[in-house]
Amino acid sequence: MTLATLLAIDASDGVTIVTREALGTVFVINGLGALLVFMGRAEGTMRALLFLKAAALLLLGLLIIQPPESAEWVLALLFGLAFMLDGLGRIATGVVVRFSGWRTMAAIGAVELVIAALIVTEWPLPHNRNIPFCIALLLALSGWLLLRLGFMFRTLESEAAILALPIFGGRGWYDNAPVMIDTGDEPAPDQPMIVHVWTPVGSAYAAERRLLVDRYIAAVDGHGVISTGHAALEMPPDLYISHYPALEVERSSSDFIASLRAGGENDLKGRFQPSYAYESDWWCPADQNVAFRRYSPRRLRVFWAGYKQDDTYNLTNRNCSVVVAQALDAALEGTLASRFPWLRLLGLLTNPDIWVAAMIRSRAHSATWTPGLVLDYARTLSRIVEQGDIAWSTRLLGFLKRGRRGARDGNEVPSA
């Protein structure tokens, strides 16, 4: 927060330059990492998205580090556009979903629109001060969040999960956060925990393709019926988390918007599916799966024992994806515990995947968890948790090896 203040008042040109170059370097490193992952992947759509991500990050990082004079207004326009889109998204989802605290979310969106207007109109700051201003705003918000968490940790009992803190209580999603009787060492799990995701477009019959909408929200099948997809979590051999409405509801496009309200008027009686085998036979196999080998079975069982006491289902506030995201957070808490917690914290704060996961959580909190968001969240957490103890040099060599292997295989076998 002190650094944010220095940037905001332009107390030191050196601070501004160093912070600006540091942020640009982070973008460049993240872009190089995405480029290396792109080299090691062979999937068509994912490969194209990774390349676009890498190119955008590298370009933005280089422009931040050494922007040409003519690019100042371009950067200002990009930052303004980012604030505008995020603000409009928060306002729209708040007004449509009407979850608890939606007015606060809409107010935050309105503030973002004002900031976007100030950046674009170059008042009261010129374009060459917009980037330091945005960095200062980000640092200030992050610092305030760390302060709040720090003071809350002082009163948190060792038996209670971090998710029980009031800062996570806005939507009521963590009312069943685990409270452990014994917080001692726990043996490593014998079998992986698996997140199963039926994406909307992957589970709909002859779906009509709509870019991004059918990936993260819903797809319309050949009969005009809305498919929102599904998410579940499995810990073999006996725990399966899958929340579903007791009576199948086929929503047409006309009444889908009304069902998005998070209020009690849209609460339905739900049911908990018995197993993945049952759901696969009854419906279809999941088209995406993410496995975790580092997690806490005990915390997962305690969470599930509390959640399943109430089977109420709500499309936007208590759905299949919400419970899977909660279960992931509960099961992964403490998995990266270390004898050197400050070094671990520093490593996590410099890990781009942490910020990606935070962005996904923010998007879900401003609307709801969907199967598409859960899939992205699970993949990101998997990279953080499963590779947390692998050195960057080792990961870099692995990326390069996969890249060479992918290039060699691409020359030998035509792509599908």
N, C-alpha and C positions, 0 to 999 in steps of 0.2 A: 504494500500500500504506500510505503514511503517512496519507492521507485516510481509508482504511478503518479504521485504528487509532483515529483521532480519533472517528470515528462509533461504533466499537464501545465505547469507554470513555466516550462522551458528554463529551469534553473541552471541547467548545464548543457551546453552543446555536446560535450563529450558523452554524457549519459544518453542523450538522444541518439547520437550516432552509434554507440555501442549497442544499445537496446535494439535499434533498427537492424543493425547487421546481425545481431544474435537471432532475431526473429526470422530474417531472411535465410540465415544458415539452417534454421530448423526446417523451413519449408524445402530447402534444397536437399537436405539429408533425407527427409521424408519422401521427396520425389525420387531420389536415387534408390531408396528402399523399394518403392512401388515399381520402379523400372526393373529391379532385380527379380522381384516376384513375377512381374510380367514375363521375363525371360524364362522362368521355370514353369509356366503354366501353358497348357495346350488347349484349354476350353475356348471355344470361339467367342461367345458373348463376354465372358469374364475377362478374356485376354484383351479384347477391345476396350473394355471399361478401365482395366488396369493401365493400359497405355495412355488413355485420355487423362486419368488421374495423375500419372507420373508427369506427363507433359505440362499439365496445368500447375502442379506444385513447383516444378522446376522453373517455369516461366515467372510465376508470381514471386518465388524466392529471389530470383535474379533481379527482377524489377525493384524489389524492396531493398536489396543490398546496394545496387547501383542504378537507380532509375535515371533514364535520360530526361532532360527537361520537358520534352514533349509528352512523356509518359505520366507526369504527375496527375494530370486530369483524368487519365485512364484509370490509375489506381484509385483515385477519389471516387470515380464512377463505380468501380467494382465494389468498394467498401459500402458506398451508399446503396447500391443494388442489393448487396447481401443483407444490410439492415432492413431495407424495405421489404424484401421477400420474407424474411423471418418475422417481421412485425405483422405483415398481412396474414401469414400462416397462423400466428398465435391468435390474432383477432378472429379469424374465420373459424378455427377449430373451437375456440372458446364459446363463440356464439352458437355454433351448431351442436356441440356435445353437451354444453351446460353442466360440466362436472363441478364438484365442490371447489370453490376458489377460482372459477372461470373469469370472474370480473377482474381479479388481480392479474391474471394472465393476459386478458385483453388490454389492461392498462399498460402492462409491460410492452405489448405490441405497439400501442400508440406512442409510447416513448421512443421506441425504435424507429417509427416513421418520422418522428420529429428530428431524431439524430440524422437519419438519411437525408432529410430535406436540408439540414444545416450543412452537411458535407457537400452535397451537390451544389448548393447556392453559394458556397465559399463564404458563409457568414456564421459566426464571427471569425473563423479561422481560415487562412488561405490553404490552398491544396497541399502545399509542402508541409503543413502541420497536421493534416488529416491522419496520416499513418501513425505518428506518435500519439495523437489523441485516441485513436482506436486501441492501440497497444496499452495506453494508460488505463482506458476503461476496462479492458480485459484483466489487466493486473489488479486493478482496484477490486473488481468483483471477486476474483480468485482469492485475493488476500482477505477480504471480508468473510468469505466462505470458510477459509482455513481458521480464522479467528473464532468464528461461531463453533466450528467443530472442535477446536482445541478446548474451549471452555466447557462444551458439553461432555467431552471425554473425561473431564475431571470428576464428574458425578456419575459416570456410567459404571454400574456394577460389573464385575468380571464375568458373572454368569449370563448377563444380557447381551444379545446381539447388537452390533452397531446400528443395525437397521431399526432398532427400537427407539433411536434418538428422535426427538420432535422434528428435526429438520427433514426427516423422511416421511412425516406423517400427513402431508397435505391431502393426498388422495385416499388415505385409509388402506393403502395396498400392503402395508407392513404391520398390520395389527396382529398378525400371527408370527412375527419375528421370533426365532428360537430363544428360549431361556433355558440354559443348560444347568443341570444340577452338578455335574462334574465337568470341569474344563481342562482336565489333564490331557496328556498326549493321547493321540488316537492312531491306531495302526492304519497303514495305507489300505485303501479299498482293494478288494480282490478283482472286481470287474468294473469296466468303465460305466460312467453315467452318460446316457445318450439323449440328446435333444432331437426329437423327430418333428419335422415341419412339412406340412402339406401347403405349399404356396397356393394362392388363389388361382393363378393360371394353370398350375400343375395339377390341381384337383378338380377343375371344372370340365364339363363335357363340351368339346369343340368350342373352346373359349374364344371370344373376340379379343384380339390383342389391343391393349391400350398402354402406351409407354408409361412406366413407373406406376400408374394406377393399379394395374393388375399384378404388380410386384409387391406393393406395400398396402393396398387398401382392399380392393375387391375386383373380381372378374365376372363378366357376364357370359354365361354359356350359350350354347346354340338354341336353347329353349327360352332365352330371356330371363333366366333365373340368376340371382346374385350369388356368387360363391366368395366367401371371405377367407377360405382356407382354414387351417387348424394347426395347433401346436401341442406337443405332449413331451413329457420327460420320463425316461425309464431308468431305473436302477435295478438291474437283474440281481437276484431272480424274482423278487416279490414286491417291488414297489413300482407303481405306475401312476403318474400324475397326468390326468386328462379330464378337463372340465368341459361338459357339453350340455346343451339344453335338453331337458327330459323329453320334450316333444320337438321333433325336427320342424324348423320354421323356414319355409321357402319364401324369400323376400323378392318381390319384383322391384324394378327400378323406382316405381312411384312411391312405395312406402318404406324404402330403405333409409331415406334421410330422417324420417320421423323416429325410426328405431335407434338412431345414433344418440339420442338423449340419454345421459347417464343417470337420470333421476329414477326414483322408485317405480314410476309408471311403466318403465320398460323392464322391470325385474321379472325373471322367469324362473320356474322351478328347474333345477339342473340335475345332472347325474354325472357320476364319475365312472369313466370307462374302465373295465377290468384289466385289460392288457393290450399291448401293441399288436399281438397276434389277432386278437378279437377285432380291433379297429381295421387292421389290414384286410381281413376276410370280409368284414361288414361293409367297408368302403373301398379303400385302395391303399397300397403301400405309400409311405411318405416319400416325396421326391427329393428331400434334403435331410441329411443327418449330420450331427456334430457330436463327437465323443470327447469326454473328459476323463482323465485318469487320476487327476489330482483334485480331490474334493473331500468333503466331510459327510460320510453317510449318516452319522449321528445327527448332525444339524439338519440334514435333509429330512430325516424321519420325524424329528421334533416339529419342524415347520409343517409337514404334511398332516401330522396328527392334529394340529390346531386348525389348519385351513379346512379340512374335510368335515368339520363339525357343522358347517353351513354350506348347503348345496345351491344357494341362490346364484343365478346366472344373469349377467347383464352384458349386453353386447359390447359396450365401451368401458365399463368400469370393473367388471368381474368376469372376464372371459378366459378362454383357454390360454391365450398368450400372456395375459396378466399373471396368471398363476405360475406359468413356466418361467417368466422373468423373475418373479419373487423366489421361486425355488432355486434358480441359478444363483441369485445373490446370497441366499441363505447357505447353500451348499459350498460356495467358494470362499466364504468369509474365513480368513485365517490361513488359507492354503499357502500364502507367500510369507508366512511368519519367518523371521530371520534373527540370528544373534546380533545382527547389525541393522537395526530397524531404520536408522537415519540414512544409511547407504542404500537400503532397499527403497526407501521413500524417494530418494534422489533419483535412483534408477527408474522408478515408475513415472515420476514427473517428467522425465526426459524421454519416455517411451511414447511415440505418437499414438499407439493403439489405446493408451489410457484416455487421451483426449477424444479419440474417435468414439470410444465407449461412452464417455460423458456426453458427447453430442447426441448419440442415439438415445440415451436416457432422457435428455432434455426434450427431444422430439416426442418421445412416448409420454412424458409427463404433461406436455402441452396438449395432447389429444388422447391417445391410448396406445397400448401395445397391440401390434398386429403380428401375424405370423412372419411377414417379411422383415419387420424390425427385430423380432426375436431371433430370426436366423442371422441377421447382421450382428446383433449383440452377442450371440453365442459364438460366432466365428471370431469376433474380436477378443472376447474373453478367453477363448481357447488359445489364441496367439500369446496373450499375456501370461496366462497361468501355466500352460503346457511348455512354453519356451522361456519361462522366467529365469531359469538358472543356466541357460545356454548363452555363452559369450557371443557378443556381436560378431567377432571374427569368425566363430564357428558357423553362425547363421549366414554370414556373408559367403563363406566357402560353400555352404549347402545350396544357397541360391544360385551361385555360379555353376555348381555341378549340375543342378536341375536344368539351368539354362542351356548348358552344352548338350545335356541329354535330350532336352526338348527339341533343340535345333537339329540334332542328329536324327531323332525319330521322325521329325517333320520332313527330312530329306528322303527317308526311306519309305514312309507310309503316307499316302495321300490323306489329307484331313477329311472328316466326314462332311 
